[in-house]
Amino acid sequence: MPLPMVVGVDGSESSLRAVDWAADEAALHELPLRIVHAYRWDRYEGGSLAREFDEPSRRVTPDDILVVAGRRARRHHPDLAVTTEAVAEEPEYVLLREARDASAVILGTRGRGELADLLLGSVSLTVATTANCPVVVVRGSHDNRAVEGRHGRVVVGVAAAPTAAVHFATEEARRRGAALDAVRAWRCPTHDTADHPLLAGTPERVHEERAAEELRAVLVDTPADVRLHRLTVEGPARRVLLNASYGADLLVVGRRRPGQFGHRLGRVAHTLLHHSACPVAVVPDTV
């Protein structure tokens, strides 16, 4: 049985935009969509809920939130299989439990008002750090649609070895008919000098060529039907990928397996989840 896409909703504008995006994603992958609301999230009686009910003053209940979310999901995909559930638990526990049997978990930034795309809530951050499936945080100045992105481009940050993130990004680009920009950031350490026997003359060139070779090795099995662009860019990975997010419809980064200190989110993913100009997918390594 196919695992569903799961989207967490609390009634906020941010979470309802995530529902729109999740419905597109579920339809794209031909998967069912599961909409989950945790009772203990704060109530958001925002403009979207008021417009749906045409009763701005009414008290919003968990069932109301799920009704609105279900309508949003079917707006562009009337045949999409949608299930909803309200659960009286803390949202982190609910969503991490859902992640065990999900293809992906999709969340909003959970900001308020004009800051909705600038603030990342603790729920989204916790789930992105800990879930055992890909987590997409829908943020940035997008149009809420996964299949009609304005840029036609998926960006993935590439490490020195193959990762689940590269596979995820490749599949997303293929299904969307989008280009895949595979980005490898590189740095020239300050201690490298021209008198080093391997770096005489142009130390930067050696590091760039090494990054390009690593990139080629990681992407050697990319399907021929994917429009692949290999990019090596000098600079900190956080800055390089943040800049790339302004021309992307989806930015994909990996998350390493838990170490001796448990689940940890790297500085690159942490920065992008807070500041990216487009939705961010955090994909845990499973190898």
VONUPA-105270 format. One record per atom (N, C-alpha, C): x, y, z; residue in three letters. Coordinates in steps of 0.05 Angstrom, whole numbers, plus 5000, padded with zeros to 4 digits. Layout:
BEGIN
XYZALA;...
***
This chain:
BEGIN
501749765000MET;500050005000MET;501850255000MET;501350444982PRO;503050684981PRO;502850855006PRO;505150955015LEU;505151135038LEU;504151405031LEU;502451535047PRO;501251795040PRO;503252025044PRO;502652245031MET;503852495038MET;502252595063MET;503652695083VAL;502352795107VAL;502853095109VAL;500753255115VAL;501153535119VAL;499953615146VAL;501453765161GLY;500553855187GLY;499154135183GLY;496854165196VAL;495354415192VAL;494354515219VAL;494554775224ASP;493554895249ASP;491655115244ASP;490855165219GLY;488955385213GLY;490355645206GLY;492955655209SER;494355905202SER;494555935171SER;495056175162GLU;495456225134GLU;497756045123GLU;499856035139SER;502155875131SER;501555585127SER;500055465145SER;499455185143SER;497455125120SER;495655315115LEU;493755275092LEU;495255295066LEU;497255465064ARG;498855465040ARG;500355195037ARG;501255085059ALA;502554825058ALA;500654605048ALA;498054635055VAL;496054435045VAL;495954455014VAL;495854695004ASP;495754734974ASP;498154594962ASP;500454644973TRP;502954524962TRP;502954224965TRP;502054124988ALA;501953834993ALA;500053694974ALA;497753824968ALA;495853694949ALA;497053664922ALA;498553864912ASP;499953844887ASP;501953614888ASP;503453604909GLU;505553404912GLU;504353124912GLU;502153084927ALA;500852824928ALA;499852744901ALA;498552924886ALA;497552864860ALA;499852804841ALA;502052954843LEU;504452914826LEU;505552634829LEU;505552534854HIS;506652264860HIS;504452044860HIS;501952124854GLU;499751934854GLU;499551794881GLU;499551954902LEU;499351854929LEU;497051974943LEU;495951844964PRO;493851964980PRO;495052184997PRO;493252375005LEU;494152595023LEU;492752565050LEU;494252585071ARG;493252565098ARG;493652835112ARG;491552955121ILE;491653215134ILE;491253175164ILE;493153275180VAL;493153225209VAL;493153485224VAL;491353505244HIS;491253745261HIS;491453655290HIS;493353785304ALA;493653725333ALA;492153925349ALA;490453835367TYR;488754015383TYR;490254235397TYR;492554175407ARG;493954355425ARG;495554575411ARG;495354575385TRP;496454815371TRP;494755055377TRP;495955285378ASP;494455535382ASP;492455565360ASP;490155695367ARG;488055745347ARG;488955985329ARG;488555955304TYR;489056165285TYR;486456225270TYR;485256445275GLU;482856515261GLU;483456735241GLU;485056655221GLY;486056835201GLY;484156885178GLY;485057035159GLY;483357115137GLY;482356885120GLY;484056685116SER;483256455100SER;480956305112SER;481056255138LEU;478856115151LEU;476256285150LEU;476556545156ALA;474156715155ALA;472856715128ALA;474456725107ARG;473356735080ARG;471956475074ARG;473056245083GLU;471755995077GLU;469055965089GLU;468656075113PHE;466156045127PHE;464356285125PHE;465456505115ASP;463956755113ASP;462756835140ASP;464156765161GLU;463256835188GLU;465756905205GLU;466857135201PRO;469457205214PRO;469357185244PRO;466957215256SER;466857215285SER;466456945298SER;465956745282ARG;465356475294ARG;467856355306ARG;467456195327ARG;469656055340ARG;470455815323ARG;473055805317VAL;474055595299VAL;474655345316VAL;473555115307THR;474054865321THR;475954695304THR;477054475316PRO;478754295301PRO;477454185276PRO;474854125278ASP;473454025255ASP;473254235233ASP;472854495241ASP;472854705221ASP;475454725206ASP;477654705220ILE;480254725208ILE;480654495188ILE;479854255195LEU;480154035176LEU;478254065152LEU;475854165156VAL;474054215133VAL;475354405113VAL;476354625123VAL;477654825106VAL;480054705092VAL;481654555107ALA;484054435095ALA;483254235073ALA;481154075078GLY;480253885058GLY;479354025033GLY;477954245036ARG;476954395013ARG;479354494997ARG;481354605011ARG;483754704997ARG;485154484982ARG;485354244994ALA;486754024980ALA;485353944955ALA;482653954954ARG;481253864931ARG;480654084911ARG;481554324916ARG;480954554899ARG;482054504871ARG;484554414869HIS;485754374843HIS;485854074836HIS;485253904855HIS;485353614851HIS;482853484862HIS;480553504850PRO;478053404861PRO;478053094864PRO;479752954850ASP;479752664852ASP;481852564872ASP;483252744885LEU;485352664903LEU;484152524928LEU;485352294935ALA;484452154959ALA;485452304984ALA;483652405000VAL;484352575023VAL;483052465048VAL;484652425069THR;483652355095THR;484552565115THR;482952605136THR;483552805156THR;483352685184THR;484852795203GLU;484652705230GLU;485552925249GLU;483952965270ALA;484753145292ALA;485652975316ALA;487853045328VAL;489052885349VAL;489553065373VAL;488752975397ALA;489153135421ALA;491853085434ALA;493953155420GLU;496653125430GLU;498353365420GLU;500853375431GLU;502653585422GLU;503453525393GLU;503653735377PRO;504053695348PRO;506653555341PRO;508853605356GLU;511353465350GLU;510953165351GLU;509653065372TYR;509252785376TYR;507552665354TYR;505452805347VAL;503552715327VAL;504952695300VAL;506452905292LEU;507652905265LEU;509952715263LEU;511552675284LEU;513752485283LEU;512652205282LEU;510452155295ARG;509151885293ARG;508051845265ARG;506852045253GLU;505852025226GLU;508151975206GLU;510452095212ALA;512652075193ALA;513651785190ALA;513051615209ARG;513951335208ARG;512751195184ARG;510351275176ASP;508951145154ASP;508051345133ASP;509851525126ALA;509251735107ALA;511451745085ALA;510651825061SER;512651875040SER;514152135046SER;512752325057ALA;513952585065ALA;512052725084ALA;513052895100VAL;511453075117VAL;511853355108VAL;509653495104ILE;509753775093ILE;508553965114ILE;509954185119LEU;509254375140LEU;509554655130LEU;508054835143GLY;508455125138GLY;510655235157GLY;511255485153THR;513255605171THR;512155675198THR;509455695199ARG;508055755224ARG;508756035234ARG;508956225216GLY;509356505224GLY;506656635227GLY;506656895235ARG;504257045239ARG;504157285221ARG;501957335208GLY;501457575193GLY;503657615172GLY;504657865170GLU;506557935150GLU;509257785154GLU;509657665177LEU;512157525183LEU;511857235176LEU;509657145164ALA;509156865160ALA;511456715146ALA;512756855127ASP;514856725112ASP;517656775124ASP;517756915147LEU;520356975159LEU;520956825184LEU;518956725197LEU;519256585223LEU;518856285219LEU;520556125230LEU;520255835230LEU;519555745258LEU;517255615261GLY;516355525287GLY;517855285297GLY;517755245323SER;519155015336SER;518154745326SER;515554725319VAL;514454475310VAL;515854395284VAL;515854575264SER;517154515238SER;520054455242SER;521454595259LEU;524354545262LEU;524754275275LEU;523254205295THR;523553955309THR;522953715290THR;520853735274VAL;520253525256VAL;522353495234VAL;523253715223ALA;525353705203ALA;527953585213ALA;528453625239THR;530953525251THR;530753225258THR;528353125262THR;528152855275THR;526652655257THR;524852735240ALA;523252545225ALA;524952355208ALA;523952105205ASN;525351905189ASN;524551895160ASN;523152105151CYS;522352125123CYS;522952415114CYS;522952475088PRO;523352755080PRO;521352945092PRO;522253185099VAL;520453385110VAL;520753635092VAL;518453735083VAL;518453975066VAL;517254205082VAL;518654425085VAL;517654665098VAL;517054865075VAL;514454925073VAL;513555095050VAL;513855385059VAL;515855515048ARG;516455795055ARG;517255945030ARG;517656205032GLY;518556365010GLY;516356484994GLY;517156644975SER;515156794958SER;514356624934SER;512956404940HIS;512056224919HIS;509056264915HIS;507956104897ASP;505156134891ASP;503455904902ASP;504555764922ASN;503155544936ASN;502955294919ASN;503955284895ARG;503555064877ARG;506254914873ARG;506154644875ALA;508554494870ALA;508954424841ALA;506754414825VAL;506954324798VAL;507054554777VAL;506554794787GLU;506655014768GLU;508555224778GLU;510955134786GLY;512955314796GLY;513755524776GLY;514355764785ARG;515055984767ARG;517755954754ARG;519555794767HIS;522355784757HIS;522855534740HIS;521355324744GLY;521955064731GLY;524554954738GLY;525254974764ARG;527954894773ARG;527954784801ARG;529254554805VAL;529754434831VAL;532654454836VAL;533454544860VAL;536254564868VAL;536854364890VAL;539054234888VAL;539954044910VAL;542854114917VAL;543354124943GLY;546054154953GLY;547353884953GLY;549653854940VAL;551053604937VAL;553453584955VAL;553653364970ALA;555953314986ALA;557953154970ALA;560153064983ALA;562352934969ALA;561652644962ALA;559452534973ALA;558652264967ALA;555652254961ALA;554652054947PRO;551752034942PRO;550152034967PRO;547852164966THR;546052184989THR;543152144980THR;541452085000ALA;538552064994ALA;537452324983ALA;538652544991ALA;537652804981ALA;537952824951ALA;540152724939VAL;540452744910VAL;538352574896VAL;537852334906HIS;535752164894HIS;533052304896HIS;532452414919PHE;529852554923PHE;529552784903PHE;531652944901ALA;531553184884ALA;531253104854ALA;532752884847THR;532552794819THR;529752704812THR;528452564830GLU;525752474825GLU;523752704824GLU;524152904841GLU;522453134841GLU;522753284815GLU;525153324805ALA;525553464780ALA;524353304757ALA;524753044757ARG;523652874735ARG;520652894734ARG;519352874757ARG;516352874757ARG;515253144749ARG;516653354756ARG;515753624750ARG;516453714722ARG;518253564709GLY;519253654683GLY;520953904687GLY;522253924710ALA;523954154716ALA;526854094712ALA;528454304710ALA;531354264709ALA;532354204738ALA;534454054740LEU;535753994765LEU;538454134767LEU;538754324785ASP;541254454790ASP;542654314813ASP;544754174808ALA;546254034829ALA;548654214836ALA;548654314861VAL;550554514869VAL;552554404889VAL;555054434883ARG;557254354901ARG;558754604909ARG;558554684934ALA;560054924943ALA;562854834951ALA;564755004947TRP;567554944954TRP;568855184965TRP;570955134981ARG;572555354993ARG;575555294988ARG;577055504987CYS;579955484986CYS;580955565014CYS;581955375030PRO;582855445057PRO;584955665057PRO;584755835077THR;586656065078THR;589555975082THR;589955735093HIS;592655645098HIS;594055535073HIS;592455495051ASP;593755405026ASP;595355635015ASP;597755585007THR;599555794996THR;600755704970THR;601755894956ALA;602855844929ALA;605255664930ALA;606655644953ASP;609055474954ASP;608455184961ASP;605855124964HIS;605054844969HIS;605654694943HIS;606854454944PRO;607654304920PRO;605354234902PRO;602954204912LEU;600654134895LEU;598954374887LEU;599554604899LEU;597854844894LEU;599355074882LEU;601655024870ALA;603255244860ALA;601755404839ALA;601755664843GLY;600555844824GLY;597555904829GLY;595855704827THR;592955744829THR;591655544848THR;591955584874PRO;590755394893PRO;587755374890PRO;586355594882GLU;583455584879GLU;582655374858GLU;584255364836ARG;583455184814ARG;583454894823ARG;585354824840VAL;585554544849VAL;583054474865VAL;582154654882HIS;579754594898HIS;577254584881HIS;577054764861GLU;574754764844GLU;574654514827GLU;576954424817GLU;576954184801GLU;576253934817GLU;577153934842ARG;576453714860ARG;573453714865ARG;572253944869ALA;569353954874ALA;567853864849ALA;568853944825ALA;567453864800ALA;567653564796ALA;569953444803GLU;570153154800GLU;568353004819GLU;568153104844GLU;566352984864GLU;563453004854GLU;562753234843LEU;560053274832LEU;559453074810LEU;561353044792ARG;560852854769ARG;560552574780ARG;562052494800ALA;561952224810ALA;559252174824ALA;558252364839VAL;555652334853VAL;553352314833VAL;553552454811LEU;551352484792LEU;551552294768LEU;553352104769VAL;553851934746VAL;551451774737VAL;549751704756ASP;547351534749ASP;544851704745ASP;545051964742THR;542652124738THR;541152034712THR;538551994713PRO;537051904689PRO;537352104666PRO;537451994642ALA;537852164619ALA;535652354614ALA;533252294624ASP;530952474619ASP;530852714638ASP;532852734655VAL;532952964674VAL;534853174662VAL;533953424661ARG;535653644651ARG;537553724674ARG;539953634673LEU;541753664695LEU;543753884690LEU;544054064710HIS;546154274709HIS;547954234733HIS;550554184728ARG;552554154749ARG;553754424755ARG;553754514780LEU;554754774787LEU;556654754810LEU;559154844806THR;560954874829THR;561255174835THR;560855244860VAL;560755524867VAL;562555564892VAL;564355764890GLU;566055824913GLU;564455974934GLU;564755884959GLY;563556024981GLY;562355835002GLY;561555935025PRO;560255765045PRO;557655645033PRO;557155395039ALA;554855255028ALA;552255395036ALA;552155505060ARG;549655645069ARG;549055875050ARG;551056035044ARG;550656265028ARG;550056194999ARG;551555994989VAL;551255904961VAL;548455804956VAL;547455634974LEU;544755514970LEU;542555714976LEU;543055894995LEU;541056105000LEU;540756284975LEU;542956354962ASN;542756504937ASN;541256354916ASN;541756094914ALA;540555924894ALA;537555904898ALA;536655934923SER;533755894929SER;532056114915SER;533156344908TYR;531656554896TYR;530856484867TYR;532156284855GLY;531456204828GLY;530355924826GLY;529455824849ALA;528555544850ALA;525655524860ALA;524355294852ASP;521655234863ASP;521855044886ASP;524054904889LEU;524554724912LEU;527554704916LEU;528354724941LEU;531154694949LEU;531354444967LEU;533154264959VAL;533454004974VAL;536153994987VAL;536153925012VAL;538653885027VAL;538453625043VAL;540753505049GLY;540753265064GLY;541053305094GLY;540453095109ARG;540853085138ARG;542252825145ARG;544552855159ARG;546152615165ARG;544752435184ARG;545652185184ARG;544551985203ARG;545252075232ARG;543551995252PRO;544152075279PRO;546851975288PRO;548352145302GLY;550952075313GLY;550752015342GLY;552952035356GLN;553051975385GLN;551352165401GLN;550852405390PHE;549252595404PHE;546352605394PHE;545552395379GLY;542752385369GLY;542352545344GLY;539752605338HIS;539152755314HIS;540153045316HIS;541453135295ARG;542353405294ARG;541953515266ARG;541153765265LEU;540753895239LEU;543254075234LEU;544454035211GLY;546854185204GLY;546354475201GLY;548454635202ARG;548154925199ARG;547055015173ARG;547654865152VAL;546654925125VAL;543654905124VAL;542654665133ALA;539754625132ALA;538354815151ALA;539454865174HIS;538255045194HIS;537955325182HIS;539955425169THR;539855685156THR;537755695135THR;537655495118LEU;535755495096LEU;532855475105LEU;532355325126LEU;529655305137LEU;528655565147LEU;530455735156HIS;529655995167HIS;529656215146HIS;531156185125HIS;531556415107HIS;531156365077HIS;530656115069SER;530356055041SER;528156215028SER;528456275002ALA;526456414987ALA;524456224973ALA;524755954978CYS;522955764966CYS;522655534986CYS;520755354981PRO;520455114998PRO;522954955001PRO;523454845025VAL;525854695030VAL;525154415038VAL;526354215025ALA;526053935032ALA;528653845047ALA;528253735071VAL;530453625086VAL;530153325085VAL;532153185074VAL;531952905068VAL;534052755085VAL;533152575103PRO;535052435120PRO;536552215104PRO;539052175110ASP;540551965098ASP;539651695110ASP;539451495094THR;538551235103THR;540551025099THR;542851095087VAL;544950895081VAL;546850875105VAL;
***
